[in-house]
Amino acid sequence: MTVAKGNENMLAAWDGDEGAHWAAHAERYERGATPYRRRLLDAAALRAGERVLDIGCGAGRTTIEAARAVAPGGRALGADLSSAMLQRARDVAAAEGLDNIEFVLADAQVHEFAGAAYDVVLSQFGVMFFADPVAALANIRAAMAVDGRVLFFVWQGLDRNEWAATMRSVLAAGRQLPDPPPGAPGPFSWADPDSVRRILTTAGYSDVALDDVPGDFDLGDDLDEAFAFVRDMGITRSLLADLDEPTRQRTLDDLRRAFAEHQTDRGVLFASAAWLVTARRG
């Protein structure tokens, strides 16, 4: 696999411990973002016979639903950096009897998507991690049909995403955590709408629009499930790694209490917000 300069760290994470955690807890991750996935697919209005490319497909649930929506005659390809998640995606697609779907281990910033002109490009929180997003989106554009359309979900800022802000605040354990440089690859790198429009326009897209989509982010059916899920996440492990044991345990206790404040009869829910980004190939 060819990896673009600057994306090596993302490959190490997603084809390493981070991807392994996502693969092991795929159903939990997918349930957490179910409302966003449904909104993305509704907005895409996929039709039989269309060719779909899913960027950062993870364990493949969006790709699988897209493949089902474009049958008969259509196909879906999911691309991701995680071998573990892609293997799970292939296993699930096979178990569900889909024969119009493929998954490829690929850095979409440089991968040659040969053999198809994609009518629709989707991504559910998968495009925010490129070292050079303009180059990545230009490369994806080159694989699209002339009248192709893109639909991406990307996170808005921490101030609109209570789940991430709470975790960051509690896991800081009194430390001053550095803010990532503006535009640095990461979950919130596409939070600024002007920056998003500039990326897509520079990469050759037209009719760029962003819709504000708030929603609940579901971290678990109950407190025990949510806490067990989150304590093994990459962000949790990394922020606890250099704490002494008493501080580490106290911080985990604080995190559990913060989650308890968000337990409802529908699960452990936090406020979240994303941009639904749409555009044409141009």
matplotlib code that plots the C-alpha trace (Angstrom):
import matplotlib.pyplot as plt

x = [0.0, 1.3, 1.0, 1.3, 3.9, 2.4, -0.1, 2.3, 1.2, -2.4, -1.5, 0.4, -2.7, -5.5, -3.6, -2.5, -4.0, -6.6, -8.0, -7.9, -10.1, -12.5, -12.7, -13.3, -16.0, -17.4, -21.1, -20.7, -19.0, -21.6, -24.6, -23.2, -23.3, -26.4, -28.5, -25.7, -25.4, -29.1, -29.1, -26.1, -27.8, -31.1, -29.4, -27.5, -30.7, -28.8, -30.3, -30.0, -27.1, -25.0, -21.3, -20.4, -17.1, -17.0, -13.9, -12.7, -15.3, -14.1, -16.0, -18.1, -21.7, -22.2, -20.6, -22.9, -26.0, -24.9, -24.3, -27.8, -29.3, -27.7, -28.6, -29.3, -26.6, -24.6, -21.5, -19.9, -16.2, -15.0, -11.5, -9.7, -6.3, -7.2, -6.7, -8.6, -11.6, -11.6, -11.5, -14.5, -16.3, -15.6, -16.8, -20.1, -20.7, -20.2, -22.5, -25.2, -24.9, -23.7, -21.8, -21.7, -19.3, -15.5, -13.1, -9.6, -6.7, -5.8, -4.7, -7.3, -5.0, -2.9, -4.6, -5.5, -9.2, -9.1, -11.9, -14.9, -16.2, -18.0, -21.4, -21.4, -18.6, -19.6, -17.7, -19.0, -16.3, -13.5, -12.1, -10.7, -7.4, -5.5, -2.2, -3.1, -6.9, -6.8, -4.6, -6.8, -10.1, -8.5, -7.5, -11.0, -12.5, -10.4, -12.2, -15.7, -18.1, -18.5, -21.8, -20.7, -21.7, -20.1, -21.7, -19.5, -20.2, -17.5, -17.5, -18.1, -16.0, -15.5, -17.9, -20.7, -19.6, -20.1, -18.9, -15.4, -15.2, -16.1, -13.6, -10.8, -11.6, -11.8, -8.8, -6.7, -6.6, -5.7, -3.1, -3.1, -3.5, -2.1, -4.5, -3.7, -2.4, -5.2, -6.0, -3.8, -5.3, -7.8, -11.4, -12.2, -9.9, -12.9, -14.9, -14.5, -17.0, -14.9, -12.0, -14.2, -15.5, -11.9, -10.7, -13.4, -13.4, -9.6, -9.8, -12.2, -15.7, -18.7, -22.0, -20.4, -22.9, -22.8, -25.9, -25.8, -26.9, -27.1, -27.8, -27.2, -24.0, -24.7, -21.8, -23.6, -26.9, -26.0, -23.2, -21.2, -21.2, -20.3, -17.5, -16.0, -16.1, -14.5, -11.8, -10.0, -10.2, -7.0, -7.6, -8.2, -5.1, -2.9, -4.0, -3.7, -0.4, 1.9, -0.2, 0.8, -1.6, -3.5, -4.1, -5.0, -7.6, -9.0, -9.3, -11.2, -13.5, -14.2, -14.9, -17.4, -19.2, -19.3, -20.9, -23.4, -24.7, -25.6, -27.3, -30.9, -33.5, -32.2, -28.6, -25.6, -26.1, -24.0, -24.8, -23.0, -23.1, -21.7, -21.6, -23.3, -21.1, -22.4, -20.8, -20.6, -17.6, -17.4]
y = [0.0, 3.5, 6.0, 9.7, 11.7, 12.9, 10.0, 7.5, 8.2, 7.7, 4.4, 3.3, 4.2, 2.8, -0.3, -0.7, -0.4, 2.2, 0.1, -3.0, -1.4, -0.2, -3.6, -5.3, -2.9, -2.2, -2.7, -0.2, 2.4, 1.9, 2.2, 5.4, 7.2, 5.4, 8.7, 10.2, 7.2, 7.2, 10.9, 10.4, 7.6, 9.4, 12.5, 10.4, 9.0, 6.2, 4.6, 1.1, 0.9, 3.6, 3.2, 4.2, 4.9, 5.1, 6.8, 5.8, 3.0, 1.4, -1.8, -1.2, -0.6, 2.4, 0.6, -2.4, -0.3, 1.6, -1.7, -2.9, 0.4, 0.4, -3.2, -4.5, -3.3, -1.0, -1.6, -0.2, 0.1, 0.8, 2.2, 2.4, 2.2, -0.5, -4.2, -5.3, -3.2, -4.2, -7.9, -7.4, -5.5, -8.4, -11.0, -9.1, -8.4, -12.1, -13.1, -10.8, -12.3, -9.2, -9.8, -6.2, -4.9, -4.7, -3.4, -2.1, -1.2, 2.2, 5.7, 7.6, 10.6, 8.7, 5.5, 5.0, 4.1, 2.4, 0.7, 2.8, 6.3, 6.7, 8.4, 9.0, 9.4, 9.0, 9.4, 9.1, 10.9, 9.5, 12.5, 14.6, 12.7, 13.5, 15.3, 17.2, 17.3, 19.2, 16.6, 13.8, 15.4, 16.1, 12.4, 11.3, 13.7, 12.1, 8.8, 10.3, 10.4, 13.8, 14.5, 12.7, 14.0, 13.8, 13.6, 13.7, 13.9, 15.7, 16.8, 20.4, 21.8, 20.6, 23.3, 21.4, 17.9, 17.3, 13.7, 14.7, 17.8, 15.9, 13.2, 15.7, 17.8, 14.8, 12.9, 16.1, 15.4, 19.1, 19.3, 21.9, 19.9, 21.4, 22.3, 20.7, 23.2, 24.6, 22.2, 19.4, 16.0, 14.8, 14.4, 18.1, 19.4, 20.1, 22.0, 25.4, 25.7, 28.3, 25.9, 23.1, 25.2, 26.2, 22.6, 21.4, 24.4, 24.2, 20.5, 21.2, 20.7, 23.0, 23.6, 23.1, 23.3, 22.5, 21.6, 21.8, 18.4, 18.1, 14.8, 12.5, 10.5, 7.1, 5.7, 2.7, 1.2, 1.7, 3.1, -0.1, -0.7, 2.9, 3.1, -0.3, 0.9, 4.2, 3.2, 1.2, 3.9, 5.2, 8.7, 7.3, 5.1, 7.8, 10.5, 8.2, 6.7, 9.1, 9.5, 7.7, 5.0, 7.0, 9.8, 7.4, 5.7, 9.0, 10.2, 7.0, 7.5, 11.1, 9.8, 7.3, 10.0, 12.2, 9.4, 8.7, 12.3, 11.4, 8.1, 8.1, 5.5, 5.4, 5.0, 7.1, 10.1, 13.2, 16.1, 16.2, 18.1, 17.5, 19.1, 17.3, 18.4, 18.1, 19.0, 18.2, 17.1, 20.4]
z = [0.0, -0.9, 1.9, 1.5, 3.3, 6.5, 6.8, 8.3, 11.9, 10.9, 9.4, 12.5, 14.7, 12.5, 11.4, 15.0, 18.5, 17.5, 14.6, 16.7, 19.4, 16.7, 15.2, 18.5, 19.4, 16.0, 16.9, 19.8, 17.6, 14.9, 17.3, 18.8, 15.4, 14.0, 13.6, 11.6, 9.3, 8.7, 7.9, 5.5, 3.6, 3.5, 2.0, -0.5, -1.9, -3.5, -6.6, -8.1, -10.5, -8.8, -7.9, -4.4, -2.7, 1.1, 2.5, 5.9, 5.9, 9.1, 9.9, 6.9, 8.1, 5.8, 2.8, 3.4, 3.6, 0.5, -1.4, -0.5, -1.6, -5.1, -5.9, -8.5, -10.8, -8.5, -6.4, -3.3, -2.4, 1.1, 1.7, 5.1, 6.7, 9.2, 8.3, 11.3, 10.6, 6.9, 7.8, 10.0, 7.2, 4.8, 7.2, 7.9, 4.2, 3.5, 6.3, 5.0, 1.5, -0.4, -3.6, -4.9, -2.3, -1.9, 0.7, 0.1, 2.4, 1.0, 1.8, -0.2, -0.5, -3.0, -3.9, -7.6, -7.6, -10.9, -12.8, -11.9, -12.1, -8.8, -8.8, -5.0, -2.5, 1.1, 4.4, 7.9, 10.0, 7.8, 5.9, 8.8, 9.1, 5.9, 6.1, 2.9, 2.6, -0.6, -2.3, -0.9, -2.1, -5.5, -5.8, -4.8, -7.3, -10.1, -9.4, -9.7, -12.5, -14.2, -12.4, -9.2, -5.7, -2.3, 1.1, 4.2, 7.9, 9.9, 13.5, 14.5, 17.3, 20.9, 22.1, 20.2, 21.1, 24.8, 24.6, 23.5, 25.6, 28.7, 28.1, 27.4, 30.4, 32.9, 31.4, 31.6, 35.4, 36.1, 33.3, 30.6, 27.5, 24.3, 21.5, 18.2, 15.5, 13.3, 10.5, 11.9, 11.1, 13.8, 14.6, 14.7, 11.9, 9.7, 12.3, 10.7, 7.8, 5.9, 6.0, 4.7, 1.8, 1.0, 0.9, -1.4, -3.7, -4.0, -4.8, -7.7, -6.2, -6.7, -4.9, -1.5, 1.3, 5.0, 7.1, 10.9, 12.3, 16.1, 17.8, 20.7, 20.8, 22.4, 24.4, 25.9, 26.9, 30.6, 32.7, 33.0, 29.3, 28.4, 31.0, 29.9, 26.3, 26.8, 29.3, 26.6, 23.9, 22.5, 23.9, 27.3, 27.3, 26.0, 28.4, 31.4, 30.4, 32.3, 35.4, 38.7, 39.8, 42.5, 40.0, 37.2, 39.4, 40.6, 37.0, 36.0, 39.0, 37.9, 34.3, 35.6, 37.6, 34.6, 32.6, 35.4, 34.9, 31.3, 31.9, 30.7, 30.0, 26.4, 27.3, 28.2, 25.9, 25.2, 23.0, 19.7, 16.4, 13.0, 9.6, 6.7, 3.8, 0.3, -3.0, -6.7, -8.6, -10.4]

ax = plt.figure().add_subplot(projection="3d")
ax.plot(x, y, z, "-o")
ax.set_aspect("equal")
plt.show()
